[in-house]
Amino acid sequence: MPAITADTLTLPRIAGPAPTDTERPVRSVTTGPRGYEGEGFPVVRAFAGVNARDLDPFIHMDQMGEIEYQPGEPRGTDWHPHRGFETVTYMIDGRFAHQDSHGGGGLIADGATQWMTAGSGILHIETPPAELVESGGVFHGIQLWVNLPKKDKFADPNYQAIEGAQATLLSSQDGGALVRIIAGDIGGQAGPGSTHTPITLAHATVEPGARLDLPWSRDFNALVYVLSGRGSVGPVGHPVQQGQLAVLGPGDRIAVTADSSQDSNRPALEVLLLGGKPIREPVFQYGPFVMNSKSEIIQAVEDYQSGKFGAIPPNALMPHRPLR
């Protein structure tokens, strides 16, 4: 980990703070519990126990893996519906195949991202390809749910395939951190993802002892999730480690420092940086539906049951189950 690397000495550097800039303080640090999703793949529930107002416009996030599967073990999800939000699947290591009822699909592999706007309603599947199920291998990624404002809840479904090489790459001032911008803007550099809700999503690798100090929109909330390693966040250096989420308060910049000593199997601090402009609308969630009212949830269930989310395509992708 991770798949997308670069020589930080050759990349554009993130500008340092202005004299009036302030670092965002840490408001809370929570540890995500472990669980299982889909057909039984392990996840860390990154947002568990965090106030929904602090997460807005985000709804849910799972860290999938990191796991080394044996042959026959890889699992994903079967066909299922969504309405009212966007799903973002970022594969750090390994491969996931996607297909949906509106023609989207492809292989998400080694640093790639699929950005699916469920909008008015969609059916989709995410599952390890057959060859990975047969061989086993590393599986590690993130699935993030981004809420849609009421005006976009019934937007046409859409699919974006963002290859790892398309991410915008930046370096910290000291050259010790690599930042991959998937969506949004950091210091005037924009990522390739197109979003209905204004957000920023980036993955940073901070080498032992290095410090990442980057600008962040004052209008956005700010979250730092630790994928791997140990370090500290904020102006007073709150300690954080793998599986923990730091919620930050107001300010102009985010600061993350990697501990000078890391575990041998975790050579650097890996963090996901995310934030967005809060929507501040009522949220009613029932499983895979995220709407503004209970009546809209009931309508979503009825529309799904009546086939209004589309149909599973002929010769559709299905979970591969090896012969025993």
C-alpha positions in Angstrom: 0.0 0.0 0.0 -0.6 2.3 -1.8 -0.7 1.6 -5.5 -0.2 5.2 -6.7 3.3 6.5 -5.8 5.5 9.3 -7.1 8.8 11.1 -6.5 7.6 13.9 -4.3 10.7 16.0 -5.1 9.4 16.4 -8.7 5.8 17.4 -7.8 4.2 20.8 -7.2 4.6 21.8 -3.5 1.7 22.8 -1.3 2.1 26.4 -0.3 2.8 27.3 3.3 0.4 29.2 5.5 -0.3 32.9 5.3 0.4 34.9 8.5 -3.4 35.1 9.3 -4.1 31.4 8.6 -5.2 29.2 11.6 -4.9 25.4 12.0 -8.1 23.5 12.5 -8.2 22.1 16.1 -9.2 18.5 16.9 -12.8 18.3 18.3 -13.0 14.6 18.7 -11.1 11.3 17.9 -13.2 8.1 17.6 -12.2 4.5 16.8 -14.2 2.7 14.2 -15.6 -0.7 15.3 -15.0 -3.7 13.0 -17.8 -5.5 11.2 -18.8 -7.3 8.0 -20.5 -6.0 4.8 -22.1 -7.6 1.8 -21.4 -11.3 1.5 -19.0 -11.2 4.4 -16.0 -9.0 3.7 -14.4 -7.3 6.8 -14.8 -3.5 7.3 -14.1 -0.8 9.8 -17.1 1.5 10.4 -15.2 4.7 10.2 -18.1 7.1 11.1 -19.5 5.0 14.0 -20.3 7.2 17.1 -19.8 10.5 15.3 -22.5 13.2 15.3 -24.2 13.4 12.0 -23.8 17.2 12.0 -20.1 16.8 12.1 -20.1 14.4 9.1 -22.5 16.4 6.8 -22.5 16.1 3.8 -21.1 12.5 4.3 -23.4 9.7 5.4 -21.3 6.6 5.8 -17.8 5.3 5.3 -16.3 1.8 5.5 -12.6 0.9 5.3 -12.7 -2.4 3.4 -9.9 -4.7 4.5 -6.9 -4.4 4.7 -6.8 -8.2 4.3 -4.7 -10.8 2.5 -7.3 -13.3 1.2 -6.6 -17.0 0.7 -7.9 -18.6 -2.5 -11.7 -18.8 -2.5 -12.1 -16.3 0.2 -12.6 -12.9 -1.5 -16.2 -11.5 -1.2 -18.2 -8.5 -2.3 -21.8 -7.6 -2.6 -24.6 -9.0 -4.7 -27.0 -6.8 -6.7 -28.7 -4.2 -4.5 -30.4 -0.8 -4.9 -29.5 2.9 -3.9 -31.3 6.2 -4.1 -30.6 9.7 -3.0 -26.8 9.9 -2.7 -23.5 9.1 -4.3 -21.3 6.1 -3.6 -17.5 6.5 -3.9 -15.4 3.3 -4.0 -11.6 3.9 -3.8 -9.4 0.8 -4.2 -6.0 1.2 -2.6 -4.9 -2.4 -3.2 -6.7 -5.2 -5.1 -9.5 -5.3 -7.6 -13.3 -4.8 -7.5 -15.6 -5.3 -10.5 -18.7 -3.0 -10.8 -21.8 -3.1 -12.9 -25.1 -1.2 -12.7 -28.5 -1.0 -14.2 -27.8 2.2 -16.1 -24.9 0.9 -18.1 -22.0 1.9 -15.8 -19.3 -0.6 -14.9 -15.7 -1.7 -15.1 -12.8 -2.9 -13.0 -11.7 -0.7 -10.0 -8.1 -1.6 -9.4 -4.9 -0.4 -7.6 -5.6 3.3 -6.9 -8.8 3.7 -9.1 -12.1 5.2 -7.9 -15.6 4.6 -9.1 -18.0 7.5 -8.4 -21.6 6.4 -8.8 -24.5 8.9 -8.5 -27.5 6.8 -7.5 -29.8 9.8 -7.8 -33.3 8.7 -8.6 -32.5 5.1 -8.3 -30.1 2.4 -9.5 -29.2 -1.3 -9.0 -25.5 -2.3 -8.8 -23.1 -4.9 -7.8 -19.5 -4.7 -6.5 -17.6 -8.0 -6.4 -14.1 -9.4 -6.7 -13.4 -10.6 -10.2 -13.3 -14.4 -10.7 -9.6 -14.6 -11.0 -9.0 -12.8 -7.7 -11.5 -15.2 -6.0 -9.6 -18.2 -7.3 -6.1 -16.9 -6.5 -6.7 -14.8 -3.4 -4.7 -11.7 -2.7 -4.6 -8.3 -1.1 -7.9 -6.4 -0.7 -8.0 -2.8 0.7 -10.3 0.1 -0.1 -12.8 2.7 1.0 -16.5 3.1 0.4 -17.9 6.6 1.1 -21.5 7.7 0.8 -21.9 11.4 -0.1 -25.4 12.9 0.5 -27.2 14.7 -2.3 -29.2 17.9 -1.5 -33.0 17.7 -1.9 -32.8 19.4 -5.4 -30.5 16.6 -6.6 -32.1 13.5 -4.9 -33.7 12.6 -8.2 -30.8 13.4 -10.5 -30.2 11.0 -13.4 -28.0 8.1 -12.3 -24.4 8.4 -13.5 -21.0 6.6 -13.3 -17.5 8.0 -13.3 -14.5 5.8 -13.7 -11.4 7.6 -12.3 -8.2 5.8 -12.9 -5.4 6.0 -10.3 -3.1 7.9 -12.8 -5.8 10.6 -13.2 -5.5 11.7 -9.5 -3.8 15.1 -9.1 -0.5 14.6 -7.2 1.1 17.2 -4.8 3.9 17.2 -2.4 4.1 18.7 1.1 6.5 21.6 1.6 9.2 19.4 3.1 8.8 16.7 0.4 7.9 14.1 3.0 4.2 13.7 2.1 2.5 12.7 -1.1 -1.1 13.9 -1.6 -3.5 12.3 -4.2 -6.5 14.5 -4.9 -9.4 12.4 -6.1 -12.0 15.2 -6.0 -12.2 18.9 -5.0 -9.5 21.5 -4.6 -6.4 21.8 -2.5 -4.3 24.9 -2.9 -5.7 25.7 -6.3 -5.1 22.1 -7.6 -8.2 20.2 -8.5 -8.9 16.4 -8.6 -10.7 14.7 -11.5 -13.9 13.7 -9.7 -17.1 15.6 -10.6 -19.4 16.0 -7.7 -23.0 17.3 -7.1 -22.1 18.3 -3.5 -19.0 20.4 -3.1 -16.4 18.2 -1.4 -12.7 17.5 -1.2 -11.4 13.9 -1.0 -7.7 13.1 -0.9 -5.3 10.3 0.2 -2.0 11.3 1.7 1.1 9.3 2.6 3.2 11.0 5.2 6.7 9.5 5.7 8.0 9.0 9.3 8.7 12.3 11.0 7.3 14.3 8.1 4.5 17.0 8.4 1.7 17.7 6.0 0.2 21.2 6.3 -2.4 22.0 3.7 -5.1 24.6 3.0 -8.7 23.7 3.5 -11.9 25.6 2.6 -13.4 27.4 5.6 -16.8 26.6 4.3 -16.1 22.9 4.5 -16.1 20.5 7.5 -12.8 18.6 7.9 -12.2 14.9 8.7 -8.9 13.0 8.9 -9.2 9.2 8.8 -6.1 7.0 9.5 -5.9 4.1 7.1 -2.6 2.9 8.4 0.2 3.9 10.8 0.5 6.4 13.7 0.8 10.2 14.0 -0.8 13.3 15.3 -3.3 15.9 14.0 -4.0 19.5 14.8 -2.1 22.4 16.5 -1.6 20.5 19.8 -0.7 17.2 18.2 -3.6 14.9 19.1 -2.3 11.3 18.7 -4.1 9.1 16.1 -3.6 5.6 14.7 -5.1 3.1 12.3 -8.9 3.0 12.3 -9.4 6.4 14.0 -11.3 9.4 12.7 -10.4 13.0 13.8 -13.2 15.6 13.5 -11.7 19.0 13.2 -13.1 22.4 14.1 -13.0 25.7 12.1 -9.9 27.1 10.6 -7.9 27.5 7.3 -5.5 24.5 7.3 -5.2 20.9 8.3 -1.9 19.7 9.8 -0.9 16.0 10.1 2.4 14.7 11.4 3.7 11.1 11.1 5.4 9.6 14.1 9.1 9.2 13.5 8.9 5.5 14.3 6.3 3.2 12.5 5.7 -0.5 12.6 7.7 -2.5 10.1 4.6 -3.6 8.2 3.2 0.0 8.3 6.1 2.0 6.9 4.3 5.4 6.7 1.2 7.2 8.0 -1.6 6.8 5.5 -4.6 9.2 5.9 -7.8 10.0 4.1 -8.6 13.7 4.1 -12.2 14.6 3.5 -14.6 17.5 3.9 -17.5 19.2 2.2 -20.0 22.0 2.4 -22.7 20.9 4.8 -26.2 20.5 3.3 -28.1 21.1 6.5 -31.2 19.3 5.5 -33.2 16.5 7.2 -31.8 13.0 6.6 -33.9 9.9 6.7 -31.9 6.7 6.0 -33.3 3.2 5.5 -30.6 0.8 4.4 -29.5 1.8 0.9 -31.9 4.8 0.6 -31.0 8.3 1.9 -33.9 10.8 1.6 -35.3 13.9 3.4 -38.5 12.4 4.8 -40.0 9.1 6.0 -42.6 9.3 3.1 -39.8 9.5 0.6 -38.2 6.4 2.1 -41.5 4.5 1.8 -41.8 5.7 -1.9 -38.2 4.6 -2.5 -39.0 1.1 -1.3 -42.1 0.9 -3.4 -40.4 2.2 -6.5 -37.6 -0.4 -6.0 -40.1 -3.2 -5.6 -42.0 -2.2 -8.7 -38.9 -2.2 -10.9 -38.4 1.6 -11.3 -34.7 1.4 -10.5 -34.0 -0.5 -13.7 -33.3 -4.1 -14.3 -30.3 -6.4 -13.8 -28.8 -6.7 -17.3 -28.8 -9.9 -19.3 -25.6 -11.9 -18.7 -25.0 -9.7 -15.7 -21.9 -9.8 -13.5 -22.6 -12.1 -10.5 -20.6 -13.0 -7.4 -18.1 -15.8 -8.3 -18.2 -18.8 -6.1 -15.4 -21.3 -6.7 -16.3 -25.0 -6.9 -15.5 -26.8 -3.7 
